């Protein structure tokens, strides 16, 4: 009969840690290699900041629509003890057909509010470029207010332009 080697508990305990250490070292080495490769790929291929807000793609802008407020505005105002006249031709920029229609439908209100605004100016102020620019911005606010009051989007009025500005 063949002899069967007998292992005692001390021999088995000594063999197991050597084999376990070997696999532990291989596991750590594999982890380091994989982590290093992943980090290299991350930086080489680029990455995005996970905290960065994703911006929505903007639609291409619609073509501009200029709404002429015809006929030109003519107002008189006081200046240096003389009666002065101001004639202003105005166009409103929007890109929304609905807003253009809203402006046309409310033309009497727009004209009234702008006539009041233009008539309350001082000659010395609107004779200066800064005064004209302030008047233009005030006209923009007035038109936006009318659009908002009539159910439109005030931000859809991009600008107001004076295409003619004559003082006498």
Phi and psi in radians as a Rosetta constraint file:
Dihedral C 1 N 2 CA 2 C 2 CIRCULARHARMONIC -1.419 0.35
Dihedral N 2 CA 2 C 2 N 3 CIRCULARHARMONIC 2.544 0.35
Dihedral C 2 N 3 CA 3 C 3 CIRCULARHARMONIC -1.407 0.35
Dihedral N 3 CA 3 C 3 N 4 CIRCULARHARMONIC 2.344 0.35
Dihedral C 3 N 4 CA 4 C 4 CIRCULARHARMONIC -1.740 0.35
Dihedral N 4 CA 4 C 4 N 5 CIRCULARHARMONIC 2.155 0.35
Dihedral C 4 N 5 CA 5 C 5 CIRCULARHARMONIC -1.125 0.35
Dihedral N 5 CA 5 C 5 N 6 CIRCULARHARMONIC 2.436 0.35
Dihedral C 5 N 6 CA 6 C 6 CIRCULARHARMONIC -1.806 0.35
Dihedral N 6 CA 6 C 6 N 7 CIRCULARHARMONIC 2.222 0.35
Dihedral C 6 N 7 CA 7 C 7 CIRCULARHARMONIC -1.772 0.35
Dihedral N 7 CA 7 C 7 N 8 CIRCULARHARMONIC 2.308 0.35
Dihedral C 7 N 8 CA 8 C 8 CIRCULARHARMONIC -1.678 0.35
Dihedral N 8 CA 8 C 8 N 9 CIRCULARHARMONIC 2.934 0.35
Dihedral C 8 N 9 CA 9 C 9 CIRCULARHARMONIC -1.069 0.35
Dihedral N 9 CA 9 C 9 N 10 CIRCULARHARMONIC -0.573 0.35
Dihedral C 9 N 10 CA 10 C 10 CIRCULARHARMONIC -1.191 0.35
Dihedral N 10 CA 10 C 10 N 11 CIRCULARHARMONIC -0.667 0.35
Dihedral C 10 N 11 CA 11 C 11 CIRCULARHARMONIC -1.181 0.35
Dihedral N 11 CA 11 C 11 N 12 CIRCULARHARMONIC -0.737 0.35
Dihedral C 11 N 12 CA 12 C 12 CIRCULARHARMONIC -1.158 0.35
Dihedral N 12 CA 12 C 12 N 13 CIRCULARHARMONIC -0.643 0.35
Dihedral C 12 N 13 CA 13 C 13 CIRCULARHARMONIC -1.202 0.35
Dihedral N 13 CA 13 C 13 N 14 CIRCULARHARMONIC -0.593 0.35
Dihedral C 13 N 14 CA 14 C 14 CIRCULARHARMONIC -1.306 0.35
Dihedral N 14 CA 14 C 14 N 15 CIRCULARHARMONIC -0.611 0.35
Dihedral C 14 N 15 CA 15 C 15 CIRCULARHARMONIC -1.278 0.35
Dihedral N 15 CA 15 C 15 N 16 CIRCULARHARMONIC -0.648 0.35
Dihedral C 15 N 16 CA 16 C 16 CIRCULARHARMONIC -1.113 0.35
Dihedral N 16 CA 16 C 16 N 17 CIRCULARHARMONIC -0.787 0.35
Dihedral C 16 N 17 CA 17 C 17 CIRCULARHARMONIC -1.134 0.35
Dihedral N 17 CA 17 C 17 N 18 CIRCULARHARMONIC -0.599 0.35
Dihedral C 17 N 18 CA 18 C 18 CIRCULARHARMONIC -1.121 0.35
Dihedral N 18 CA 18 C 18 N 19 CIRCULARHARMONIC -0.777 0.35
Dihedral C 18 N 19 CA 19 C 19 CIRCULARHARMONIC -1.168 0.35
Dihedral N 19 CA 19 C 19 N 20 CIRCULARHARMONIC -0.690 0.35
Dihedral C 19 N 20 CA 20 C 20 CIRCULARHARMONIC -1.153 0.35
Dihedral N 20 CA 20 C 20 N 21 CIRCULARHARMONIC -0.691 0.35
Dihedral C 20 N 21 CA 21 C 21 CIRCULARHARMONIC -1.124 0.35
Dihedral N 21 CA 21 C 21 N 22 CIRCULARHARMONIC -0.656 0.35
Dihedral C 21 N 22 CA 22 C 22 CIRCULARHARMONIC -1.082 0.35
Dihedral N 22 CA 22 C 22 N 23 CIRCULARHARMONIC -0.821 0.35
Dihedral C 22 N 23 CA 23 C 23 CIRCULARHARMONIC -1.208 0.35
Dihedral N 23 CA 23 C 23 N 24 CIRCULARHARMONIC -0.576 0.35
Dihedral C 23 N 24 CA 24 C 24 CIRCULARHARMONIC -1.125 0.35
Dihedral N 24 CA 24 C 24 N 25 CIRCULARHARMONIC -0.764 0.35
Dihedral C 24 N 25 CA 25 C 25 CIRCULARHARMONIC -1.144 0.35
Dihedral N 25 CA 25 C 25 N 26 CIRCULARHARMONIC -0.740 0.35
Dihedral C 25 N 26 CA 26 C 26 CIRCULARHARMONIC -1.109 0.35
Dihedral N 26 CA 26 C 26 N 27 CIRCULARHARMONIC -0.729 0.35
Dihedral C 26 N 27 CA 27 C 27 CIRCULARHARMONIC -1.091 0.35
Dihedral N 27 CA 27 C 27 N 28 CIRCULARHARMONIC -0.776 0.35
Dihedral C 27 N 28 CA 28 C 28 CIRCULARHARMONIC -1.132 0.35
Dihedral N 28 CA 28 C 28 N 29 CIRCULARHARMONIC -0.746 0.35
Dihedral C 28 N 29 CA 29 C 29 CIRCULARHARMONIC -1.094 0.35
Dihedral N 29 CA 29 C 29 N 30 CIRCULARHARMONIC -0.736 0.35
Dihedral C 29 N 30 CA 30 C 30 CIRCULARHARMONIC -1.117 0.35
Dihedral N 30 CA 30 C 30 N 31 CIRCULARHARMONIC -0.727 0.35
Dihedral C 30 N 31 CA 31 C 31 CIRCULARHARMONIC -1.070 0.35
Dihedral N 31 CA 31 C 31 N 32 CIRCULARHARMONIC -0.800 0.35
Dihedral C 31 N 32 CA 32 C 32 CIRCULARHARMONIC -1.089 0.35
Dihedral N 32 CA 32 C 32 N 33 CIRCULARHARMONIC -0.757 0.35
Dihedral C 32 N 33 CA 33 C 33 CIRCULARHARMONIC -1.116 0.35
Dihedral N 33 CA 33 C 33 N 34 CIRCULARHARMONIC -0.820 0.35
Dihedral C 33 N 34 CA 34 C 34 CIRCULARHARMONIC -1.149 0.35
Dihedral N 34 CA 34 C 34 N 35 CIRCULARHARMONIC -0.747 0.35
Dihedral C 34 N 35 CA 35 C 35 CIRCULARHARMONIC -1.113 0.35
Dihedral N 35 CA 35 C 35 N 36 CIRCULARHARMONIC -0.729 0.35
Dihedral C 35 N 36 CA 36 C 36 CIRCULARHARMONIC -1.106 0.35
Dihedral N 36 CA 36 C 36 N 37 CIRCULARHARMONIC -0.737 0.35
Dihedral C 36 N 37 CA 37 C 37 CIRCULARHARMONIC -1.129 0.35
Dihedral N 37 CA 37 C 37 N 38 CIRCULARHARMONIC -0.717 0.35
Dihedral C 37 N 38 CA 38 C 38 CIRCULARHARMONIC -1.117 0.35
Dihedral N 38 CA 38 C 38 N 39 CIRCULARHARMONIC -0.742 0.35
Dihedral C 38 N 39 CA 39 C 39 CIRCULARHARMONIC -1.137 0.35
Dihedral N 39 CA 39 C 39 N 40 CIRCULARHARMONIC -0.727 0.35
Dihedral C 39 N 40 CA 40 C 40 CIRCULARHARMONIC -1.082 0.35
Dihedral N 40 CA 40 C 40 N 41 CIRCULARHARMONIC -0.766 0.35
Dihedral C 40 N 41 CA 41 C 41 CIRCULARHARMONIC -1.134 0.35
Dihedral N 41 CA 41 C 41 N 42 CIRCULARHARMONIC -0.696 0.35
Dihedral C 41 N 42 CA 42 C 42 CIRCULARHARMONIC -1.020 0.35
Dihedral N 42 CA 42 C 42 N 43 CIRCULARHARMONIC -0.827 0.35
Dihedral C 42 N 43 CA 43 C 43 CIRCULARHARMONIC -1.382 0.35
Dihedral N 43 CA 43 C 43 N 44 CIRCULARHARMONIC -0.600 0.35
Dihedral C 43 N 44 CA 44 C 44 CIRCULARHARMONIC -1.252 0.35
Dihedral N 44 CA 44 C 44 N 45 CIRCULARHARMONIC -0.683 0.35
Dihedral C 44 N 45 CA 45 C 45 CIRCULARHARMONIC -1.550 0.35
Dihedral N 45 CA 45 C 45 N 46 CIRCULARHARMONIC -0.096 0.35
Dihedral C 45 N 46 CA 46 C 46 CIRCULARHARMONIC 1.530 0.35
Dihedral N 46 CA 46 C 46 N 47 CIRCULARHARMONIC 2.816 0.35
Dihedral C 46 N 47 CA 47 C 47 CIRCULARHARMONIC -2.662 0.35
Dihedral N 47 CA 47 C 47 N 48 CIRCULARHARMONIC 2.831 0.35
Dihedral C 47 N 48 CA 48 C 48 CIRCULARHARMONIC -1.972 0.35
Dihedral N 48 CA 48 C 48 N 49 CIRCULARHARMONIC 2.602 0.35
Dihedral C 48 N 49 CA 49 C 49 CIRCULARHARMONIC -1.267 0.35
Dihedral N 49 CA 49 C 49 N 50 CIRCULARHARMONIC 2.104 0.35
Dihedral C 49 N 50 CA 50 C 50 CIRCULARHARMONIC -1.158 0.35
Dihedral N 50 CA 50 C 50 N 51 CIRCULARHARMONIC -0.311 0.35
Dihedral C 50 N 51 CA 51 C 51 CIRCULARHARMONIC -1.601 0.35
Dihedral N 51 CA 51 C 51 N 52 CIRCULARHARMONIC -0.165 0.35
Dihedral C 51 N 52 CA 52 C 52 CIRCULARHARMONIC -1.268 0.35
Dihedral N 52 CA 52 C 52 N 53 CIRCULARHARMONIC 2.377 0.35
Dihedral C 52 N 53 CA 53 C 53 CIRCULARHARMONIC -1.267 0.35
Dihedral N 53 CA 53 C 53 N 54 CIRCULARHARMONIC 2.415 0.35
Dihedral C 53 N 54 CA 54 C 54 CIRCULARHARMONIC -1.498 0.35
Dihedral N 54 CA 54 C 54 N 55 CIRCULARHARMONIC 2.149 0.35
Dihedral C 54 N 55 CA 55 C 55 CIRCULARHARMONIC -1.493 0.35
Dihedral N 55 CA 55 C 55 N 56 CIRCULARHARMONIC 2.394 0.35
Dihedral C 55 N 56 CA 56 C 56 CIRCULARHARMONIC -1.240 0.35
Dihedral N 56 CA 56 C 56 N 57 CIRCULARHARMONIC 2.519 0.35
Dihedral C 56 N 57 CA 57 C 57 CIRCULARHARMONIC -1.200 0.35
Dihedral N 57 CA 57 C 57 N 58 CIRCULARHARMONIC 2.273 0.35
Dihedral C 57 N 58 CA 58 C 58 CIRCULARHARMONIC -1.460 0.35
Dihedral N 58 CA 58 C 58 N 59 CIRCULARHARMONIC 2.427 0.35
Dihedral C 58 N 59 CA 59 C 59 CIRCULARHARMONIC -1.286 0.35
Dihedral N 59 CA 59 C 59 N 60 CIRCULARHARMONIC 2.645 0.35
Dihedral C 59 N 60 CA 60 C 60 CIRCULARHARMONIC -1.082 0.35
Dihedral N 60 CA 60 C 60 N 61 CIRCULARHARMONIC 2.513 0.35
Dihedral C 60 N 61 CA 61 C 61 CIRCULARHARMONIC -1.150 0.35
Dihedral N 61 CA 61 C 61 N 62 CIRCULARHARMONIC 2.474 0.35
Dihedral C 61 N 62 CA 62 C 62 CIRCULARHARMONIC -1.270 0.35
Dihedral N 62 CA 62 C 62 N 63 CIRCULARHARMONIC 2.746 0.35
Dihedral C 62 N 63 CA 63 C 63 CIRCULARHARMONIC -1.158 0.35
Dihedral N 63 CA 63 C 63 N 64 CIRCULARHARMONIC 2.605 0.35
Dihedral C 63 N 64 CA 64 C 64 CIRCULARHARMONIC -1.218 0.35
Dihedral N 64 CA 64 C 64 N 65 CIRCULARHARMONIC 2.558 0.35
Dihedral C 64 N 65 CA 65 C 65 CIRCULARHARMONIC -2.161 0.35
Dihedral N 65 CA 65 C 65 N 66 CIRCULARHARMONIC 2.158 0.35
Dihedral C 65 N 66 CA 66 C 66 CIRCULARHARMONIC -1.817 0.35
Dihedral N 66 CA 66 C 66 N 67 CIRCULARHARMONIC 2.120 0.35
Dihedral C 66 N 67 CA 67 C 67 CIRCULARHARMONIC -1.767 0.35
Dihedral N 67 CA 67 C 67 N 68 CIRCULARHARMONIC 1.979 0.35
Dihedral C 67 N 68 CA 68 C 68 CIRCULARHARMONIC -1.419 0.35
Dihedral N 68 CA 68 C 68 N 69 CIRCULARHARMONIC 2.295 0.35
Dihedral C 68 N 69 CA 69 C 69 CIRCULARHARMONIC -1.688 0.35
Dihedral N 69 CA 69 C 69 N 70 CIRCULARHARMONIC 1.486 0.35
Dihedral C 69 N 70 CA 70 C 70 CIRCULARHARMONIC -1.725 0.35
Dihedral N 70 CA 70 C 70 N 71 CIRCULARHARMONIC 2.572 0.35
Dihedral C 70 N 71 CA 71 C 71 CIRCULARHARMONIC -1.348 0.35
Dihedral N 71 CA 71 C 71 N 72 CIRCULARHARMONIC 3.010 0.35
Dihedral C 71 N 72 CA 72 C 72 CIRCULARHARMONIC -1.013 0.35
Dihedral N 72 CA 72 C 72 N 73 CIRCULARHARMONIC 2.671 0.35
Dihedral C 72 N 73 CA 73 C 73 CIRCULARHARMONIC -1.413 0.35
Dihedral N 73 CA 73 C 73 N 74 CIRCULARHARMONIC 2.322 0.35
Dihedral C 73 N 74 CA 74 C 74 CIRCULARHARMONIC -2.250 0.35
Dihedral N 74 CA 74 C 74 N 75 CIRCULARHARMONIC 2.107 0.35
Dihedral C 74 N 75 CA 75 C 75 CIRCULARHARMONIC -2.326 0.35
Dihedral N 75 CA 75 C 75 N 76 CIRCULARHARMONIC 2.704 0.35
Dihedral C 75 N 76 CA 76 C 76 CIRCULARHARMONIC -1.937 0.35
Dihedral N 76 CA 76 C 76 N 77 CIRCULARHARMONIC 2.630 0.35
Dihedral C 76 N 77 CA 77 C 77 CIRCULARHARMONIC -2.678 0.35
Dihedral N 77 CA 77 C 77 N 78 CIRCULARHARMONIC 2.847 0.35
Dihedral C 77 N 78 CA 78 C 78 CIRCULARHARMONIC -1.449 0.35
Dihedral N 78 CA 78 C 78 N 79 CIRCULARHARMONIC 2.483 0.35
Dihedral C 78 N 79 CA 79 C 79 CIRCULARHARMONIC -2.841 0.35
Dihedral N 79 CA 79 C 79 N 80 CIRCULARHARMONIC 2.118 0.35
Dihedral C 79 N 80 CA 80 C 80 CIRCULARHARMONIC 0.928 0.35
Dihedral N 80 CA 80 C 80 N 81 CIRCULARHARMONIC 0.787 0.35
Dihedral C 80 N 81 CA 81 C 81 CIRCULARHARMONIC 1.080 0.35
Dihedral N 81 CA 81 C 81 N 82 CIRCULARHARMONIC 0.207 0.35
Dihedral C 81 N 82 CA 82 C 82 CIRCULARHARMONIC -2.036 0.35
Dihedral N 82 CA 82 C 82 N 83 CIRCULARHARMONIC 2.635 0.35
Dihedral C 82 N 83 CA 83 C 83 CIRCULARHARMONIC -1.455 0.35
Dihedral N 83 CA 83 C 83 N 84 CIRCULARHARMONIC 2.193 0.35
Dihedral C 83 N 84 CA 84 C 84 CIRCULARHARMONIC -1.958 0.35
Dihedral N 84 CA 84 C 84 N 85 CIRCULARHARMONIC 2.764 0.35
Dihedral C 84 N 85 CA 85 C 85 CIRCULARHARMONIC -2.123 0.35
Dihedral N 85 CA 85 C 85 N 86 CIRCULARHARMONIC 2.543 0.35
Dihedral C 85 N 86 CA 86 C 86 CIRCULARHARMONIC -2.261 0.35
Dihedral N 86 CA 86 C 86 N 87 CIRCULARHARMONIC 2.229 0.35
Dihedral C 86 N 87 CA 87 C 87 CIRCULARHARMONIC -2.080 0.35
Dihedral N 87 CA 87 C 87 N 88 CIRCULARHARMONIC 2.156 0.35
Dihedral C 87 N 88 CA 88 C 88 CIRCULARHARMONIC -2.268 0.35
Dihedral N 88 CA 88 C 88 N 89 CIRCULARHARMONIC 2.255 0.35
Dihedral C 88 N 89 CA 89 C 89 CIRCULARHARMONIC -1.774 0.35
Dihedral N 89 CA 89 C 89 N 90 CIRCULARHARMONIC 2.265 0.35
Dihedral C 89 N 90 CA 90 C 90 CIRCULARHARMONIC -2.149 0.35
Dihedral N 90 CA 90 C 90 N 91 CIRCULARHARMONIC 2.432 0.35
Dihedral C 90 N 91 CA 91 C 91 CIRCULARHARMONIC -2.280 0.35
Dihedral N 91 CA 91 C 91 N 92 CIRCULARHARMONIC 2.496 0.35
Dihedral C 91 N 92 CA 92 C 92 CIRCULARHARMONIC -1.950 0.35
Dihedral N 92 CA 92 C 92 N 93 CIRCULARHARMONIC 2.293 0.35
Dihedral C 92 N 93 CA 93 C 93 CIRCULARHARMONIC -1.705 0.35
Dihedral N 93 CA 93 C 93 N 94 CIRCULARHARMONIC 2.216 0.35
Dihedral C 93 N 94 CA 94 C 94 CIRCULARHARMONIC -2.501 0.35
Dihedral N 94 CA 94 C 94 N 95 CIRCULARHARMONIC 2.868 0.35
Dihedral C 94 N 95 CA 95 C 95 CIRCULARHARMONIC -2.085 0.35
Dihedral N 95 CA 95 C 95 N 96 CIRCULARHARMONIC 0.080 0.35
Dihedral C 95 N 96 CA 96 C 96 CIRCULARHARMONIC -1.901 0.35
Dihedral N 96 CA 96 C 96 N 97 CIRCULARHARMONIC 2.052 0.35
Dihedral C 96 N 97 CA 97 C 97 CIRCULARHARMONIC -1.005 0.35
Dihedral N 97 CA 97 C 97 N 98 CIRCULARHARMONIC -0.612 0.35
Dihedral C 97 N 98 CA 98 C 98 CIRCULARHARMONIC -1.103 0.35
Dihedral N 98 CA 98 C 98 N 99 CIRCULARHARMONIC -0.677 0.35
Dihedral C 98 N 99 CA 99 C 99 CIRCULARHARMONIC -1.210 0.35
Dihedral N 99 CA 99 C 99 N 100 CIRCULARHARMONIC -0.691 0.35
Dihedral C 99 N 100 CA 100 C 100 CIRCULARHARMONIC -1.060 0.35
Dihedral N 100 CA 100 C 100 N 101 CIRCULARHARMONIC -0.738 0.35
Dihedral C 100 N 101 CA 101 C 101 CIRCULARHARMONIC -1.163 0.35
Dihedral N 101 CA 101 C 101 N 102 CIRCULARHARMONIC -0.680 0.35
Dihedral C 101 N 102 CA 102 C 102 CIRCULARHARMONIC -1.097 0.35
Dihedral N 102 CA 102 C 102 N 103 CIRCULARHARMONIC -0.712 0.35
Dihedral C 102 N 103 CA 103 C 103 CIRCULARHARMONIC -1.088 0.35
Dihedral N 103 CA 103 C 103 N 104 CIRCULARHARMONIC -0.785 0.35
Dihedral C 103 N 104 CA 104 C 104 CIRCULARHARMONIC -1.122 0.35
Dihedral N 104 CA 104 C 104 N 105 CIRCULARHARMONIC -0.705 0.35
Dihedral C 104 N 105 CA 105 C 105 CIRCULARHARMONIC -1.179 0.35
Dihedral N 105 CA 105 C 105 N 106 CIRCULARHARMONIC -0.463 0.35
Dihedral C 105 N 106 CA 106 C 106 CIRCULARHARMONIC -1.920 0.35
Dihedral N 106 CA 106 C 106 N 107 CIRCULARHARMONIC 0.462 0.35
Dihedral C 106 N 107 CA 107 C 107 CIRCULARHARMONIC -0.946 0.35
Dihedral N 107 CA 107 C 107 N 108 CIRCULARHARMONIC -0.745 0.35
Dihedral C 107 N 108 CA 108 C 108 CIRCULARHARMONIC -1.056 0.35
Dihedral N 108 CA 108 C 108 N 109 CIRCULARHARMONIC -0.670 0.35
Dihedral C 108 N 109 CA 109 C 109 CIRCULARHARMONIC -1.212 0.35
Dihedral N 109 CA 109 C 109 N 110 CIRCULARHARMONIC -0.774 0.35
Dihedral C 109 N 110 CA 110 C 110 CIRCULARHARMONIC -1.049 0.35
Dihedral N 110 CA 110 C 110 N 111 CIRCULARHARMONIC -0.848 0.35
Dihedral C 110 N 111 CA 111 C 111 CIRCULARHARMONIC -1.086 0.35
Dihedral N 111 CA 111 C 111 N 112 CIRCULARHARMONIC -0.725 0.35
Dihedral C 111 N 112 CA 112 C 112 CIRCULARHARMONIC -1.062 0.35
Dihedral N 112 CA 112 C 112 N 113 CIRCULARHARMONIC -0.889 0.35
Dihedral C 112 N 113 CA 113 C 113 CIRCULARHARMONIC -1.142 0.35
Dihedral N 113 CA 113 C 113 N 114 CIRCULARHARMONIC -0.650 0.35
Dihedral C 113 N 114 CA 114 C 114 CIRCULARHARMONIC -1.272 0.35
Dihedral N 114 CA 114 C 114 N 115 CIRCULARHARMONIC -0.632 0.35
Dihedral C 114 N 115 CA 115 C 115 CIRCULARHARMONIC -1.054 0.35
Dihedral N 115 CA 115 C 115 N 116 CIRCULARHARMONIC -0.754 0.35
Dihedral C 115 N 116 CA 116 C 116 CIRCULARHARMONIC -1.108 0.35
Dihedral N 116 CA 116 C 116 N 117 CIRCULARHARMONIC -0.738 0.35
Dihedral C 116 N 117 CA 117 C 117 CIRCULARHARMONIC -1.105 0.35
Dihedral N 117 CA 117 C 117 N 118 CIRCULARHARMONIC -0.854 0.35
Dihedral C 117 N 118 CA 118 C 118 CIRCULARHARMONIC -1.158 0.35
Dihedral N 118 CA 118 C 118 N 119 CIRCULARHARMONIC -0.641 0.35
Dihedral C 118 N 119 CA 119 C 119 CIRCULARHARMONIC -1.244 0.35
Dihedral N 119 CA 119 C 119 N 120 CIRCULARHARMONIC -0.323 0.35
Dihedral C 119 N 120 CA 120 C 120 CIRCULARHARMONIC -1.647 0.35
Dihedral N 120 CA 120 C 120 N 121 CIRCULARHARMONIC 0.293 0.35
Dihedral C 120 N 121 CA 121 C 121 CIRCULARHARMONIC -1.574 0.35
Dihedral N 121 CA 121 C 121 N 122 CIRCULARHARMONIC 2.763 0.35
Dihedral C 121 N 122 CA 122 C 122 CIRCULARHARMONIC -1.806 0.35
Dihedral N 122 CA 122 C 122 N 123 CIRCULARHARMONIC 2.382 0.35
Dihedral C 122 N 123 CA 123 C 123 CIRCULARHARMONIC -0.957 0.35
Dihedral N 123 CA 123 C 123 N 124 CIRCULARHARMONIC -0.778 0.35
Dihedral C 123 N 124 CA 124 C 124 CIRCULARHARMONIC -1.087 0.35
Dihedral N 124 CA 124 C 124 N 125 CIRCULARHARMONIC -0.530 0.35
Dihedral C 124 N 125 CA 125 C 125 CIRCULARHARMONIC -1.369 0.35
Dihedral N 125 CA 125 C 125 N 126 CIRCULARHARMONIC -0.900 0.35
Dihedral C 125 N 126 CA 126 C 126 CIRCULARHARMONIC -1.338 0.35
Dihedral N 126 CA 126 C 126 N 127 CIRCULARHARMONIC -0.133 0.35
Dihedral C 126 N 127 CA 127 C 127 CIRCULARHARMONIC -1.294 0.35
Dihedral N 127 CA 127 C 127 N 128 CIRCULARHARMONIC -0.319 0.35
Dihedral C 127 N 128 CA 128 C 128 CIRCULARHARMONIC -1.678 0.35
Dihedral N 128 CA 128 C 128 N 129 CIRCULARHARMONIC 2.628 0.35
Dihedral C 128 N 129 CA 129 C 129 CIRCULARHARMONIC -1.060 0.35
Dihedral N 129 CA 129 C 129 N 130 CIRCULARHARMONIC -0.700 0.35
Dihedral C 129 N 130 CA 130 C 130 CIRCULARHARMONIC -1.078 0.35
Dihedral N 130 CA 130 C 130 N 131 CIRCULARHARMONIC -0.673 0.35
Dihedral C 130 N 131 CA 131 C 131 CIRCULARHARMONIC -1.154 0.35
Dihedral N 131 CA 131 C 131 N 132 CIRCULARHARMONIC -0.713 0.35
Dihedral C 131 N 132 CA 132 C 132 CIRCULARHARMONIC -1.118 0.35
Dihedral N 132 CA 132 C 132 N 133 CIRCULARHARMONIC -0.751 0.35
Dihedral C 132 N 133 CA 133 C 133 CIRCULARHARMONIC -1.136 0.35
Dihedral N 133 CA 133 C 133 N 134 CIRCULARHARMONIC -0.708 0.35
Dihedral C 133 N 134 CA 134 C 134 CIRCULARHARMONIC -1.107 0.35
Dihedral N 134 CA 134 C 134 N 135 CIRCULARHARMONIC -0.726 0.35
Dihedral C 134 N 135 CA 135 C 135 CIRCULARHARMONIC -1.086 0.35
Dihedral N 135 CA 135 C 135 N 136 CIRCULARHARMONIC -0.717 0.35
Dihedral C 135 N 136 CA 136 C 136 CIRCULARHARMONIC -1.093 0.35
Dihedral N 136 CA 136 C 136 N 137 CIRCULARHARMONIC -0.752 0.35
Dihedral C 136 N 137 CA 137 C 137 CIRCULARHARMONIC -1.167 0.35
Dihedral N 137 CA 137 C 137 N 138 CIRCULARHARMONIC -0.655 0.35
Dihedral C 137 N 138 CA 138 C 138 CIRCULARHARMONIC -1.128 0.35
Dihedral N 138 CA 138 C 138 N 139 CIRCULARHARMONIC -0.658 0.35
Dihedral C 138 N 139 CA 139 C 139 CIRCULARHARMONIC -1.138 0.35
Dihedral N 139 CA 139 C 139 N 140 CIRCULARHARMONIC -0.701 0.35
Dihedral C 139 N 140 CA 140 C 140 CIRCULARHARMONIC -1.048 0.35
Dihedral N 140 CA 140 C 140 N 141 CIRCULARHARMONIC -0.806 0.35
Dihedral C 140 N 141 CA 141 C 141 CIRCULARHARMONIC -1.067 0.35
Dihedral N 141 CA 141 C 141 N 142 CIRCULARHARMONIC -0.725 0.35
Dihedral C 141 N 142 CA 142 C 142 CIRCULARHARMONIC -1.110 0.35
Dihedral N 142 CA 142 C 142 N 143 CIRCULARHARMONIC -0.776 0.35
Dihedral C 142 N 143 CA 143 C 143 CIRCULARHARMONIC -1.162 0.35
Dihedral N 143 CA 143 C 143 N 144 CIRCULARHARMONIC -0.733 0.35
Dihedral C 143 N 144 CA 144 C 144 CIRCULARHARMONIC -1.070 0.35
Dihedral N 144 CA 144 C 144 N 145 CIRCULARHARMONIC -0.683 0.35
Dihedral C 144 N 145 CA 145 C 145 CIRCULARHARMONIC -1.091 0.35
Dihedral N 145 CA 145 C 145 N 146 CIRCULARHARMONIC -0.738 0.35
Dihedral C 145 N 146 CA 146 C 146 CIRCULARHARMONIC -1.127 0.35
Dihedral N 146 CA 146 C 146 N 147 CIRCULARHARMONIC -0.751 0.35
Dihedral C 146 N 147 CA 147 C 147 CIRCULARHARMONIC -1.069 0.35
Dihedral N 147 CA 147 C 147 N 148 CIRCULARHARMONIC -0.786 0.35
Dihedral C 147 N 148 CA 148 C 148 CIRCULARHARMONIC -1.130 0.35
Dihedral N 148 CA 148 C 148 N 149 CIRCULARHARMONIC -0.729 0.35
Dihedral C 148 N 149 CA 149 C 149 CIRCULARHARMONIC -1.132 0.35
Dihedral N 149 CA 149 C 149 N 150 CIRCULARHARMONIC -0.347 0.35
Dihedral C 149 N 150 CA 150 C 150 CIRCULARHARMONIC -1.892 0.35
Dihedral N 150 CA 150 C 150 N 151 CIRCULARHARMONIC 0.386 0.35
Dihedral C 150 N 151 CA 151 C 151 CIRCULARHARMONIC 1.506 0.35
Dihedral N 151 CA 151 C 151 N 152 CIRCULARHARMONIC 0.150 0.35
Dihedral C 151 N 152 CA 152 C 152 CIRCULARHARMONIC -1.645 0.35
Dihedral N 152 CA 152 C 152 N 153 CIRCULARHARMONIC -3.115 0.35
Dihedral C 152 N 153 CA 153 C 153 CIRCULARHARMONIC -1.718 0.35
Dihedral N 153 CA 153 C 153 N 154 CIRCULARHARMONIC 1.934 0.35
Dihedral C 153 N 154 CA 154 C 154 CIRCULARHARMONIC -1.052 0.35
Dihedral N 154 CA 154 C 154 N 155 CIRCULARHARMONIC -0.555 0.35
Dihedral C 154 N 155 CA 155 C 155 CIRCULARHARMONIC -1.200 0.35
Dihedral N 155 CA 155 C 155 N 156 CIRCULARHARMONIC -0.263 0.35
Dihedral C 155 N 156 CA 156 C 156 CIRCULARHARMONIC -1.310 0.35
Dihedral N 156 CA 156 C 156 N 157 CIRCULARHARMONIC -0.210 0.35
Dihedral C 156 N 157 CA 157 C 157 CIRCULARHARMONIC -1.532 0.35
Dihedral N 157 CA 157 C 157 N 158 CIRCULARHARMONIC 1.830 0.35
Dihedral C 157 N 158 CA 158 C 158 CIRCULARHARMONIC -1.396 0.35
Dihedral N 158 CA 158 C 158 N 159 CIRCULARHARMONIC -0.655 0.35
Dihedral C 158 N 159 CA 159 C 159 CIRCULARHARMONIC -2.871 0.35
Dihedral N 159 CA 159 C 159 N 160 CIRCULARHARMONIC 2.855 0.35
Dihedral C 159 N 160 CA 160 C 160 CIRCULARHARMONIC -2.158 0.35
Dihedral N 160 CA 160 C 160 N 161 CIRCULARHARMONIC 2.315 0.35
Dihedral C 160 N 161 CA 161 C 161 CIRCULARHARMONIC -2.102 0.35
Dihedral N 161 CA 161 C 161 N 162 CIRCULARHARMONIC 2.431 0.35
Dihedral C 161 N 162 CA 162 C 162 CIRCULARHARMONIC -1.644 0.35
Dihedral N 162 CA 162 C 162 N 163 CIRCULARHARMONIC 1.925 0.35
Dihedral C 162 N 163 CA 163 C 163 CIRCULARHARMONIC -1.609 0.35
Dihedral N 163 CA 163 C 163 N 164 CIRCULARHARMONIC -0.146 0.35
Dihedral C 163 N 164 CA 164 C 164 CIRCULARHARMONIC -2.693 0.35
Dihedral N 164 CA 164 C 164 N 165 CIRCULARHARMONIC 2.404 0.35
Dihedral C 164 N 165 CA 165 C 165 CIRCULARHARMONIC -2.566 0.35
Dihedral N 165 CA 165 C 165 N 166 CIRCULARHARMONIC 1.777 0.35
Dihedral C 165 N 166 CA 166 C 166 CIRCULARHARMONIC -2.118 0.35
Dihedral N 166 CA 166 C 166 N 167 CIRCULARHARMONIC 2.208 0.35
Dihedral C 166 N 167 CA 167 C 167 CIRCULARHARMONIC -2.046 0.35
Dihedral N 167 CA 167 C 167 N 168 CIRCULARHARMONIC 2.486 0.35
